[in-house]
Amino acid sequence: MKSLPKNTNIFLTRVALCWGLLGISQPLNAQSPANTANLIPNVRSAQFEQLCLQRSVACADIGKAAHLTTNLIYQLFDTERTKNPTQRANVVNQIARLYEAKSINVVNKRLKLSDFFIVKKDRVFGGYAILIRQLGKHQTGRRKLSYVIAFKGTYVGLEDPNDLAANVAGLPVNLYGNAAVLIHEGFKNYAGSVFADAKSKELVAEILRWQKQPNTDIEVLITGHSLGGTAILYAAMLADAGILPKNMRIIVFGTPAFTQQNFQQRYPTLVSRITRVETEGDFLSYEKPGLMRPIYDTLSYIPLGKPMKATAPEEYRELMEEREIVLKQYQASSSQESRANYLNVMKKVITMQSNIHVYGYRYFYEYYRRTQGANLTRSGSR
């Protein structure tokens, strides 16, 4: 079978990137709930369901993190964007109940397009994250302090170009000036802007103080969805600041590959603490035939952490079979009609892959809540 011409491959990859960004370009609460109803019941993860059957703490960690990063954080961002204090208070209360929060702070380093061009030239478009202090607990003479740091994923809009700028600034740069750890430049800026914020620095200093105290256990969960996979880079910054990797746990959902092999070599213990949740058919998946895979391969980007897989809806597999049929027809004739048919199917594929990316990870919270809920104890294994 002959391969597609190079120019066609480049064209189709650009179509995939643009259409995929368009598909995830609005906060989740602005998307049609009908898509959620269609996708969630058909997404399954045998690995995750086994954890919940075993009453593992990881069931709660992943389930809650999925709800926070693929739903609540987008709602919170949208209430700030639309300046609705009543709805904002409601979302904050939901987050507080989810994590038994002692305090919740928001780091919003977003820049307007005018800021970027008018203010200082060295300014970069910034990130958005939630910093949560949970209520302290005492058990068998020991104090346990828990923190959750969650990063928001992609929102694209002309009035807020931050995420678009972060996504497309994809060339590898050093994590620090002299550190030979190559990562996606936009992701670096996203995580770094949050790390440099005063609220973040205060939280880091607090964790470092408690980490030195006797009879004290520290747990820091860093999580994010999509572009929120910058949680991994933020965790690396925490490690470099002195927070022990053994005290951290990183859970990311549908995050793209954004770093080269040397990151894993520099942070081996930290990488072993990463759970990478992936749904088959996700637009940003590293697995072939993922539409972003050619870009990852070109930049030598690899995924990080232990994968937790979820299967795609059956409708997706049927659509991929249709794609193979029209692809063969296009490769055989290269006619305008076959090209149009192929692009039409590809449009459907990318739309479904985008929907899977946006909605599919809500399955993890729904399954956790349905099977475990508040009855899950914290004594189970991860």
Contacts in CASP RR format, 6 or more apart in sequence:
PFRMAT RR
TARGET T0000
AUTHOR 0000-0000-0000
METHOD contacts of the structure
MODEL  1
MKSLPKNTNIFLTRVALCWGLLGISQPLNAQSPANTANLIPNVRSAQFEQ
LCLQRSVACADIGKAAHLTTNLIYQLFDTERTKNPTQRANVVNQIARLYE
AKSINVVNKRLKLSDFFIVKKDRVFGGYAILIRQLGKHQTGRRKLSYVIA
FKGTYVGLEDPNDLAANVAGLPVNLYGNAAVLIHEGFKNYAGSVFADAKS
KELVAEILRWQKQPNTDIEVLITGHSLGGTAILYAAMLADAGILPKNMRI
IVFGTPAFTQQNFQQRYPTLVSRITRVETEGDFLSYEKPGLMRPIYDTLS
YIPLGKPMKATAPEEYRELMEEREIVLKQYQASSSQESRANYLNVMKKVI
TMQSNIHVYGYRYFYEYYRRTQGANLTRSGSR
1 328 0 8 1.000
1 331 0 8 1.000
2 331 0 8 1.000
3 331 0 8 1.000
4 12 0 8 1.000
4 330 0 8 1.000
4 331 0 8 1.000
9 294 0 8 1.000
12 343 0 8 1.000
12 346 0 8 1.000
13 291 0 8 1.000
13 294 0 8 1.000
13 295 0 8 1.000
15 343 0 8 1.000
15 346 0 8 1.000
15 350 0 8 1.000
16 283 0 8 1.000
16 291 0 8 1.000
16 292 0 8 1.000
16 346 0 8 1.000
16 350 0 8 1.000
17 291 0 8 1.000
17 292 0 8 1.000
17 295 0 8 1.000
19 347 0 8 1.000
19 350 0 8 1.000
19 351 0 8 1.000
19 354 0 8 1.000
20 283 0 8 1.000
20 350 0 8 1.000
20 353 0 8 1.000
20 354 0 8 1.000
21 154 0 8 1.000
21 156 0 8 1.000
21 164 0 8 1.000
21 167 0 8 1.000
22 156 0 8 1.000
22 354 0 8 1.000
23 351 0 8 1.000
23 354 0 8 1.000
23 355 0 8 1.000
23 358 0 8 1.000
24 154 0 8 1.000
24 156 0 8 1.000
24 226 0 8 1.000
24 283 0 8 1.000
24 354 0 8 1.000
24 357 0 8 1.000
24 358 0 8 1.000
25 154 0 8 1.000
25 155 0 8 1.000
25 156 0 8 1.000
25 157 0 8 1.000
26 155 0 8 1.000
26 156 0 8 1.000
27 74 0 8 1.000
27 75 0 8 1.000
27 77 0 8 1.000
27 78 0 8 1.000
27 81 0 8 1.000
27 155 0 8 1.000
28 70 0 8 1.000
28 71 0 8 1.000
28 74 0 8 1.000
28 75 0 8 1.000
28 358 0 8 1.000
28 359 0 8 1.000
29 71 0 8 1.000
29 74 0 8 1.000
29 75 0 8 1.000
29 78 0 8 1.000
30 78 0 8 1.000
31 358 0 8 1.000
31 359 0 8 1.000
35 355 0 8 1.000
35 358 0 8 1.000
35 359 0 8 1.000
36 359 0 8 1.000
36 362 0 8 1.000
38 313 0 8 1.000
38 315 0 8 1.000
39 313 0 8 1.000
39 355 0 8 1.000
39 356 0 8 1.000
39 359 0 8 1.000
39 360 0 8 1.000
40 359 0 8 1.000
40 360 0 8 1.000
40 362 0 8 1.000
40 363 0 8 1.000
40 366 0 8 1.000
42 312 0 8 1.000
42 313 0 8 1.000
42 314 0 8 1.000
42 315 0 8 1.000
43 279 0 8 1.000
43 310 0 8 1.000
43 311 0 8 1.000
43 312 0 8 1.000
43 313 0 8 1.000
43 356 0 8 1.000
43 360 0 8 1.000
43 363 0 8 1.000
44 310 0 8 1.000
44 311 0 8 1.000
44 363 0 8 1.000
45 277 0 8 1.000
45 308 0 8 1.000
45 309 0 8 1.000
45 310 0 8 1.000
45 311 0 8 1.000
45 363 0 8 1.000
45 364 0 8 1.000
47 308 0 8 1.000
47 309 0 8 1.000
48 59 0 8 1.000
48 62 0 8 1.000
48 308 0 8 1.000
48 310 0 8 1.000
48 364 0 8 1.000
48 367 0 8 1.000
49 367 0 8 1.000
49 371 0 8 1.000
51 58 0 8 1.000
51 59 0 8 1.000
51 62 0 8 1.000
52 59 0 8 1.000
52 367 0 8 1.000
52 368 0 8 1.000
52 371 0 8 1.000
52 372 0 8 1.000
53 371 0 8 1.000
54 381 0 8 1.000
55 372 0 8 1.000
55 376 0 8 1.000
55 377 0 8 1.000
55 380 0 8 1.000
56 380 0 8 1.000
56 381 0 8 1.000
56 382 0 8 1.000
57 376 0 8 1.000
57 377 0 8 1.000
57 378 0 8 1.000
57 379 0 8 1.000
57 380 0 8 1.000
57 381 0 8 1.000
57 382 0 8 1.000
58 275 0 8 1.000
58 381 0 8 1.000
58 382 0 8 1.000
59 368 0 8 1.000
59 371 0 8 1.000
59 372 0 8 1.000
59 376 0 8 1.000
60 368 0 8 1.000
60 372 0 8 1.000
60 373 0 8 1.000
60 376 0 8 1.000
60 378 0 8 1.000
61 221 0 8 1.000
61 249 0 8 1.000
61 251 0 8 1.000
61 382 0 8 1.000
62 251 0 8 1.000
62 275 0 8 1.000
62 277 0 8 1.000
62 308 0 8 1.000
62 364 0 8 1.000
62 368 0 8 1.000
63 364 0 8 1.000
63 365 0 8 1.000
63 367 0 8 1.000
63 368 0 8 1.000
63 369 0 8 1.000
64 98 0 8 1.000
64 99 0 8 1.000
64 365 0 8 1.000
64 368 0 8 1.000
65 148 0 8 1.000
65 150 0 8 1.000
65 221 0 8 1.000
65 223 0 8 1.000
65 224 0 8 1.000
65 251 0 8 1.000
65 253 0 8 1.000
66 225 0 8 1.000
66 253 0 8 1.000
66 277 0 8 1.000
66 361 0 8 1.000
66 362 0 8 1.000
66 363 0 8 1.000
66 364 0 8 1.000
66 365 0 8 1.000
66 368 0 8 1.000
67 98 0 8 1.000
67 362 0 8 1.000
67 365 0 8 1.000
68 95 0 8 1.000
68 98 0 8 1.000
68 99 0 8 1.000
68 130 0 8 1.000
68 148 0 8 1.000
68 150 0 8 1.000
68 223 0 8 1.000
69 150 0 8 1.000
69 151 0 8 1.000
69 152 0 8 1.000
69 153 0 8 1.000
69 223 0 8 1.000
69 224 0 8 1.000
69 225 0 8 1.000
69 228 0 8 1.000
69 253 0 8 1.000
69 361 0 8 1.000
70 225 0 8 1.000
70 253 0 8 1.000
70 358 0 8 1.000
70 359 0 8 1.000
70 360 0 8 1.000
70 361 0 8 1.000
70 362 0 8 1.000
70 365 0 8 1.000
71 362 0 8 1.000
71 365 0 8 1.000
72 91 0 8 1.000
72 94 0 8 1.000
72 95 0 8 1.000
72 98 0 8 1.000
73 128 0 8 1.000
73 130 0 8 1.000
73 150 0 8 1.000
73 151 0 8 1.000
73 152 0 8 1.000
73 153 0 8 1.000
73 224 0 8 1.000
73 225 0 8 1.000
74 152 0 8 1.000
74 153 0 8 1.000
74 155 0 8 1.000
75 87 0 8 1.000
75 91 0 8 1.000
76 88 0 8 1.000
76 91 0 8 1.000
76 92 0 8 1.000
76 95 0 8 1.000
76 106 0 8 1.000
76 130 0 8 1.000
77 128 0 8 1.000
77 152 0 8 1.000
77 155 0 8 1.000
79 85 0 8 1.000
79 87 0 8 1.000
79 88 0 8 1.000
79 91 0 8 1.000
80 88 0 8 1.000
80 106 0 8 1.000
80 108 0 8 1.000
81 160 0 8 1.000
92 104 0 8 1.000
95 101 0 8 1.000
95 104 0 8 1.000
95 130 0 8 1.000
95 132 0 8 1.000
96 104 0 8 1.000
99 132 0 8 1.000
99 134 0 8 1.000
99 148 0 8 1.000
100 134 0 8 1.000
100 135 0 8 1.000
101 132 0 8 1.000
101 133 0 8 1.000
101 134 0 8 1.000
101 135 0 8 1.000
102 133 0 8 1.000
102 134 0 8 1.000
102 135 0 8 1.000
102 136 0 8 1.000
103 132 0 8 1.000
103 133 0 8 1.000
104 130 0 8 1.000
104 131 0 8 1.000
104 132 0 8 1.000
104 133 0 8 1.000
105 130 0 8 1.000
105 131 0 8 1.000
105 199 0 8 1.000
105 203 0 8 1.000
106 128 0 8 1.000
106 129 0 8 1.000
106 130 0 8 1.000
106 131 0 8 1.000
107 127 0 8 1.000
107 128 0 8 1.000
107 129 0 8 1.000
107 130 0 8 1.000
107 131 0 8 1.000
107 194 0 8 1.000
107 197 0 8 1.000
107 199 0 8 1.000
107 200 0 8 1.000
108 127 0 8 1.000
108 128 0 8 1.000
109 126 0 8 1.000
109 127 0 8 1.000
109 128 0 8 1.000
109 193 0 8 1.000
109 194 0 8 1.000
109 197 0 8 1.000
110 125 0 8 1.000
110 126 0 8 1.000
110 127 0 8 1.000
110 128 0 8 1.000
110 160 0 8 1.000
110 162 0 8 1.000
111 119 0 8 1.000
111 123 0 8 1.000
111 124 0 8 1.000
111 125 0 8 1.000
111 126 0 8 1.000
111 162 0 8 1.000
112 159 0 8 1.000
112 160 0 8 1.000
113 158 0 8 1.000
113 159 0 8 1.000
113 161 0 8 1.000
115 123 0 8 1.000
116 123 0 8 1.000
116 125 0 8 1.000
116 161 0 8 1.000
124 186 0 8 1.000
124 189 0 8 1.000
124 193 0 8 1.000
125 161 0 8 1.000
125 162 0 8 1.000
125 163 0 8 1.000
125 165 0 8 1.000
125 166 0 8 1.000
125 189 0 8 1.000
125 190 0 8 1.000
125 193 0 8 1.000
126 162 0 8 1.000
126 166 0 8 1.000
126 189 0 8 1.000
126 190 0 8 1.000
126 193 0 8 1.000
126 194 0 8 1.000
127 151 0 8 1.000
127 152 0 8 1.000
127 162 0 8 1.000
127 166 0 8 1.000
127 189 0 8 1.000
127 190 0 8 1.000
127 191 0 8 1.000
127 193 0 8 1.000
127 194 0 8 1.000
127 230 0 8 1.000
128 151 0 8 1.000
128 152 0 8 1.000
128 162 0 8 1.000
128 194 0 8 1.000
129 149 0 8 1.000
129 150 0 8 1.000
129 151 0 8 1.000
129 152 0 8 1.000
129 194 0 8 1.000
129 200 0 8 1.000
129 234 0 8 1.000
130 148 0 8 1.000
130 149 0 8 1.000
130 150 0 8 1.000
131 147 0 8 1.000
131 148 0 8 1.000
131 149 0 8 1.000
131 199 0 8 1.000
131 200 0 8 1.000
131 203 0 8 1.000
132 147 0 8 1.000
132 148 0 8 1.000
132 149 0 8 1.000
132 150 0 8 1.000
133 145 0 8 1.000
133 147 0 8 1.000
133 203 0 8 1.000
134 145 0 8 1.000
134 146 0 8 1.000
134 147 0 8 1.000
134 148 0 8 1.000
136 143 0 8 1.000
136 144 0 8 1.000
136 145 0 8 1.000
136 146 0 8 1.000
137 143 0 8 1.000
137 144 0 8 1.000
137 146 0 8 1.000
138 144 0 8 1.000
141 215 0 8 1.000
142 215 0 8 1.000
142 216 0 8 1.000
142 217 0 8 1.000
143 213 0 8 1.000
143 215 0 8 1.000
143 216 0 8 1.000
143 217 0 8 1.000
144 216 0 8 1.000
144 217 0 8 1.000
144 219 0 8 1.000
145 210 0 8 1.000
145 216 0 8 1.000
145 217 0 8 1.000
145 218 0 8 1.000
145 219 0 8 1.000
146 218 0 8 1.000
146 219 0 8 1.000
146 220 0 8 1.000
146 221 0 8 1.000
147 203 0 8 1.000
147 207 0 8 1.000
147 218 0 8 1.000
147 219 0 8 1.000
147 220 0 8 1.000
147 221 0 8 1.000
148 220 0 8 1.000
148 221 0 8 1.000
148 222 0 8 1.000
148 223 0 8 1.000
149 203 0 8 1.000
149 220 0 8 1.000
149 221 0 8 1.000
149 222 0 8 1.000
149 223 0 8 1.000
149 231 0 8 1.000
149 234 0 8 1.000
150 222 0 8 1.000
150 223 0 8 1.000
150 224 0 8 1.000
150 231 0 8 1.000
151 190 0 8 1.000
151 191 0 8 1.000
151 194 0 8 1.000
151 222 0 8 1.000
151 223 0 8 1.000
151 224 0 8 1.000
151 227 0 8 1.000
151 228 0 8 1.000
151 229 0 8 1.000
151 230 0 8 1.000
151 231 0 8 1.000
151 234 0 8 1.000
152 224 0 8 1.000
152 225 0 8 1.000
152 227 0 8 1.000
152 228 0 8 1.000
153 163 0 8 1.000
153 224 0 8 1.000
153 225 0 8 1.000
153 226 0 8 1.000
153 227 0 8 1.000
153 228 0 8 1.000
153 229 0 8 1.000
154 163 0 8 1.000
154 167 0 8 1.000
154 226 0 8 1.000
154 227 0 8 1.000
155 163 0 8 1.000
156 163 0 8 1.000
156 164 0 8 1.000
156 167 0 8 1.000
157 164 0 8 1.000
163 227 0 8 1.000
165 186 0 8 1.000
166 186 0 8 1.000
166 187 0 8 1.000
166 189 0 8 1.000
166 190 0 8 1.000
166 227 0 8 1.000
167 186 0 8 1.000
167 227 0 8 1.000
169 184 0 8 1.000
169 185 0 8 1.000
169 186 0 8 1.000
169 189 0 8 1.000
170 184 0 8 1.000
170 185 0 8 1.000
170 186 0 8 1.000
170 187 0 8 1.000
170 258 0 8 1.000
170 299 0 8 1.000
171 184 0 8 1.000
171 185 0 8 1.000
171 299 0 8 1.000
172 182 0 8 1.000
172 183 0 8 1.000
172 184 0 8 1.000
172 185 0 8 1.000
172 259 0 8 1.000
172 260 0 8 1.000
172 299 0 8 1.000
172 300 0 8 1.000
172 301 0 8 1.000
173 182 0 8 1.000
173 183 0 8 1.000
173 185 0 8 1.000
173 188 0 8 1.000
174 180 0 8 1.000
174 181 0 8 1.000
174 182 0 8 1.000
174 183 0 8 1.000
175 181 0 8 1.000
175 182 0 8 1.000
175 183 0 8 1.000
175 188 0 8 1.000
175 233 0 8 1.000
175 236 0 8 1.000
175 263 0 8 1.000
179 266 0 8 1.000
180 262 0 8 1.000
181 236 0 8 1.000
181 259 0 8 1.000
181 262 0 8 1.000
181 263 0 8 1.000
181 266 0 8 1.000
182 259 0 8 1.000
182 260 0 8 1.000
182 262 0 8 1.000
182 263 0 8 1.000
183 233 0 8 1.000
183 258 0 8 1.000
183 259 0 8 1.000
183 260 0 8 1.000
183 263 0 8 1.000
184 256 0 8 1.000
184 258 0 8 1.000
184 259 0 8 1.000
184 299 0 8 1.000
184 301 0 8 1.000
187 227 0 8 1.000
187 229 0 8 1.000
187 230 0 8 1.000
187 233 0 8 1.000
187 258 0 8 1.000
187 259 0 8 1.000
188 233 0 8 1.000
190 227 0 8 1.000
190 228 0 8 1.000
190 230 0 8 1.000
190 233 0 8 1.000
191 230 0 8 1.000
191 231 0 8 1.000
191 233 0 8 1.000
191 234 0 8 1.000
191 237 0 8 1.000
192 233 0 8 1.000
192 234 0 8 1.000
192 237 0 8 1.000
194 200 0 8 1.000
194 230 0 8 1.000
194 234 0 8 1.000
195 201 0 8 1.000
195 204 0 8 1.000
195 234 0 8 1.000
195 237 0 8 1.000
195 238 0 8 1.000
204 238 0 8 1.000
204 241 0 8 1.000
204 243 0 8 1.000
207 218 0 8 1.000
207 220 0 8 1.000
207 238 0 8 1.000
207 243 0 8 1.000
207 247 0 8 1.000
208 241 0 8 1.000
208 242 0 8 1.000
208 243 0 8 1.000
210 216 0 8 1.000
210 218 0 8 1.000
211 218 0 8 1.000
211 243 0 8 1.000
211 244 0 8 1.000
211 247 0 8 1.000
218 243 0 8 1.000
218 244 0 8 1.000
218 247 0 8 1.000
219 247 0 8 1.000
219 249 0 8 1.000
220 238 0 8 1.000
220 243 0 8 1.000
220 247 0 8 1.000
220 248 0 8 1.000
220 249 0 8 1.000
221 248 0 8 1.000
221 249 0 8 1.000
221 250 0 8 1.000
221 251 0 8 1.000
222 231 0 8 1.000
222 232 0 8 1.000
222 234 0 8 1.000
222 235 0 8 1.000
222 238 0 8 1.000
222 248 0 8 1.000
222 249 0 8 1.000
222 250 0 8 1.000
222 251 0 8 1.000
223 231 0 8 1.000
223 250 0 8 1.000
223 251 0 8 1.000
223 252 0 8 1.000
223 253 0 8 1.000
224 230 0 8 1.000
224 231 0 8 1.000
224 251 0 8 1.000
224 252 0 8 1.000
224 253 0 8 1.000
224 255 0 8 1.000
225 252 0 8 1.000
225 253 0 8 1.000
225 254 0 8 1.000
225 255 0 8 1.000
225 361 0 8 1.000
226 253 0 8 1.000
226 254 0 8 1.000
226 255 0 8 1.000
226 256 0 8 1.000
226 284 0 8 1.000
226 357 0 8 1.000
227 255 0 8 1.000
228 252 0 8 1.000
228 255 0 8 1.000
229 252 0 8 1.000
229 254 0 8 1.000
229 255 0 8 1.000
229 256 0 8 1.000
229 258 0 8 1.000
231 250 0 8 1.000
231 251 0 8 1.000
231 252 0 8 1.000
232 250 0 8 1.000
232 252 0 8 1.000
232 255 0 8 1.000
232 259 0 8 1.000
232 274 0 8 1.000
232 304 0 8 1.000
233 259 0 8 1.000
235 248 0 8 1.000
235 250 0 8 1.000
235 270 0 8 1.000
235 273 0 8 1.000
235 274 0 8 1.000
236 263 0 8 1.000
236 266 0 8 1.000
236 267 0 8 1.000
236 270 0 8 1.000
238 248 0 8 1.000
239 245 0 8 1.000
239 248 0 8 1.000
239 267 0 8 1.000
239 270 0 8 1.000
245 267 0 8 1.000
245 269 0 8 1.000
245 270 0 8 1.000
245 272 0 8 1.000
245 273 0 8 1.000
246 269 0 8 1.000
246 273 0 8 1.000
248 270 0 8 1.000
248 273 0 8 1.000
249 273 0 8 1.000
249 275 0 8 1.000
249 382 0 8 1.000
250 270 0 8 1.000
250 273 0 8 1.000
250 274 0 8 1.000
250 275 0 8 1.000
251 274 0 8 1.000
251 275 0 8 1.000
251 277 0 8 1.000
252 274 0 8 1.000
252 275 0 8 1.000
252 276 0 8 1.000
252 277 0 8 1.000
253 277 0 8 1.000
253 361 0 8 1.000
253 364 0 8 1.000
254 276 0 8 1.000
254 277 0 8 1.000
254 278 0 8 1.000
254 279 0 8 1.000
254 282 0 8 1.000
254 284 0 8 1.000
254 285 0 8 1.000
254 357 0 8 1.000
254 361 0 8 1.000
255 276 0 8 1.000
255 284 0 8 1.000
255 303 0 8 1.000
256 284 0 8 1.000
256 286 0 8 1.000
256 292 0 8 1.000
256 296 0 8 1.000
256 301 0 8 1.000
257 286 0 8 1.000
257 292 0 8 1.000
257 296 0 8 1.000
257 301 0 8 1.000
257 302 0 8 1.000
257 303 0 8 1.000
257 304 0 8 1.000
258 301 0 8 1.000
259 301 0 8 1.000
259 302 0 8 1.000
259 304 0 8 1.000
260 299 0 8 1.000
260 300 0 8 1.000
260 301 0 8 1.000
260 302 0 8 1.000
261 300 0 8 1.000
261 302 0 8 1.000
263 271 0 8 1.000
263 304 0 8 1.000
264 271 0 8 1.000
264 302 0 8 1.000
264 304 0 8 1.000
271 304 0 8 1.000
271 305 0 8 1.000
272 305 0 8 1.000
272 306 0 8 1.000
274 304 0 8 1.000
274 305 0 8 1.000
274 306 0 8 1.000
275 305 0 8 1.000
275 306 0 8 1.000
275 308 0 8 1.000
276 303 0 8 1.000
276 304 0 8 1.000
276 305 0 8 1.000
276 306 0 8 1.000
276 307 0 8 1.000
276 308 0 8 1.000
277 307 0 8 1.000
277 308 0 8 1.000
277 310 0 8 1.000
277 361 0 8 1.000
277 364 0 8 1.000
278 285 0 8 1.000
278 286 0 8 1.000
278 287 0 8 1.000
278 307 0 8 1.000
278 308 0 8 1.000
278 309 0 8 1.000
278 310 0 8 1.000
279 285 0 8 1.000
279 309 0 8 1.000
279 310 0 8 1.000
279 311 0 8 1.000
279 312 0 8 1.000
279 356 0 8 1.000
279 357 0 8 1.000
279 360 0 8 1.000
279 361 0 8 1.000
279 363 0 8 1.000
280 287 0 8 1.000
280 309 0 8 1.000
280 310 0 8 1.000
280 311 0 8 1.000
280 312 0 8 1.000
280 316 0 8 1.000
280 356 0 8 1.000
281 287 0 8 1.000
281 290 0 8 1.000
281 312 0 8 1.000
281 316 0 8 1.000
281 352 0 8 1.000
281 353 0 8 1.000
281 356 0 8 1.000
282 353 0 8 1.000
282 356 0 8 1.000
282 357 0 8 1.000
283 290 0 8 1.000
283 291 0 8 1.000
283 292 0 8 1.000
283 350 0 8 1.000
283 353 0 8 1.000
283 354 0 8 1.000
283 356 0 8 1.000
283 357 0 8 1.000
284 292 0 8 1.000
284 357 0 8 1.000
285 292 0 8 1.000
285 293 0 8 1.000
286 292 0 8 1.000
286 293 0 8 1.000
286 296 0 8 1.000
286 302 0 8 1.000
286 303 0 8 1.000
287 293 0 8 1.000
289 320 0 8 1.000
290 353 0 8 1.000
291 349 0 8 1.000
291 350 0 8 1.000
291 353 0 8 1.000
295 301 0 8 1.000
296 302 0 8 1.000
310 360 0 8 1.000
310 361 0 8 1.000
310 363 0 8 1.000
310 364 0 8 1.000
312 356 0 8 1.000
313 356 0 8 1.000
315 352 0 8 1.000
316 352 0 8 1.000
316 353 0 8 1.000
316 356 0 8 1.000
319 345 0 8 1.000
319 348 0 8 1.000
319 349 0 8 1.000
319 352 0 8 1.000
320 349 0 8 1.000
322 345 0 8 1.000
323 342 0 8 1.000
323 345 0 8 1.000
323 346 0 8 1.000
323 349 0 8 1.000
326 338 0 8 1.000
326 341 0 8 1.000
326 342 0 8 1.000
326 345 0 8 1.000
327 342 0 8 1.000
329 338 0 8 1.000
329 341 0 8 1.000
329 342 0 8 1.000
330 338 0 8 1.000
330 339 0 8 1.000
330 341 0 8 1.000
330 342 0 8 1.000
332 338 0 8 1.000
368 376 0 8 1.000
END
